[in-house]
Amino acid sequence: MRLRRGPIDQENLDKINDRWQPRLYLRLFALLLLIAYVIAFVLENRKQVHMHFVFGTASVSLIWLILLSLGIGLVVGILLAQLERRARRRRRAN
C-alpha cells in the first residue's frame, strides 16, 4: 500500500531519507529515558544515612554513598585489569 502519489525515484527517496532519521530519534528517545531514570534515581535516594568509618561517623546523602561506591569499584576494577594485563605480558615474554 502506497500513500504517496507519483513515481518514487532516487530524488524522492533522498528527500524522504533526509527528513526521517529513525536512528537519531531512537537515540534521542533512549537518551531521554536515561535522563529521566537518573533524575528519578537521584530523587529516590536523597535521604540522609549515617556512614560509619573506623575512626568516625558521617551523615551523607544516600546518592553520594552509591556514587562513591560505584567510583571506587570502577577504579579497583580498572587497576585489577591492568595488573592482570601486565602479568599476562610477563608470562608471554618468558
GIQUINOR-V68893 format. One record per residue. N is the residue number from 0. RES is the residue in three letters. D_LAST is the distance of its C-alpha to the last C-alpha in whole Angstrom. Layout:
n=N res=RES d_last=D_LAST
n=N res=RES d_last=D_LAST
//
This chain:
n=0 res=MET d_last=68
n=1 res=ARG d_last=68
n=2 res=LEU d_last=69
n=3 res=ARG d_last=69
n=4 res=ARG d_last=72
n=5 res=GLY d_last=72
n=6 res=PRO d_last=69
n=7 res=ILE d_last=65
n=8 res=ASP d_last=64
n=9 res=GLN d_last=61
n=10 res=GLU d_last=63
n=11 res=ASN d_last=64
n=12 res=LEU d_last=60
n=13 res=ASP d_last=59
n=14 res=LYS d_last=61
n=15 res=ILE d_last=60
n=16 res=ASN d_last=57
n=17 res=ASP d_last=57
n=18 res=ARG d_last=59
n=19 res=TRP d_last=57
n=20 res=GLN d_last=53
n=21 res=PRO d_last=52
n=22 res=ARG d_last=49
n=23 res=LEU d_last=50
n=24 res=TYR d_last=52
n=25 res=LEU d_last=50
n=26 res=ARG d_last=47
n=27 res=LEU d_last=50
n=28 res=PHE d_last=51
n=29 res=ALA d_last=48
n=30 res=LEU d_last=48
n=31 res=LEU d_last=51
n=32 res=LEU d_last=50
n=33 res=LEU d_last=47
n=34 res=ILE d_last=49
n=35 res=ALA d_last=52
n=36 res=TYR d_last=49
n=37 res=VAL d_last=48
n=38 res=ILE d_last=51
n=39 res=ALA d_last=53
n=40 res=PHE d_last=49
n=41 res=VAL d_last=50
n=42 res=LEU d_last=54
n=43 res=GLU d_last=53
n=44 res=ASN d_last=51
n=45 res=ARG d_last=53
n=46 res=LYS d_last=54
n=47 res=GLN d_last=53
n=48 res=VAL d_last=51
n=49 res=HIS d_last=51
n=50 res=MET d_last=47
n=51 res=HIS d_last=47
n=52 res=PHE d_last=44
n=53 res=VAL d_last=43
n=54 res=PHE d_last=46
n=55 res=GLY d_last=48
n=56 res=THR d_last=49
n=57 res=ALA d_last=50
n=58 res=SER d_last=52
n=59 res=VAL d_last=50
n=60 res=SER d_last=50
n=61 res=LEU d_last=48
n=62 res=ILE d_last=47
n=63 res=TRP d_last=45
n=64 res=LEU d_last=44
n=65 res=ILE d_last=42
n=66 res=LEU d_last=41
n=67 res=LEU d_last=39
n=68 res=SER d_last=38
n=69 res=LEU d_last=37
n=70 res=GLY d_last=35
n=71 res=ILE d_last=33
n=72 res=GLY d_last=32
n=73 res=LEU d_last=31
n=74 res=VAL d_last=29
n=75 res=VAL d_last=27
n=76 res=GLY d_last=26
n=77 res=ILE d_last=25
n=78 res=LEU d_last=23
n=79 res=LEU d_last=21
n=80 res=ALA d_last=20
n=81 res=GLN d_last=19
n=82 res=LEU d_last=17
n=83 res=GLU d_last=16
n=84 res=ARG d_last=15
n=85 res=ARG d_last=13
n=86 res=ALA d_last=11
n=87 res=ARG d_last=10
n=88 res=ARG d_last=9
n=89 res=ARG d_last=6
n=90 res=ARG d_last=5
n=91 res=ARG d_last=6
n=92 res=ALA d_last=4
n=93 res=ASN d_last=0
//
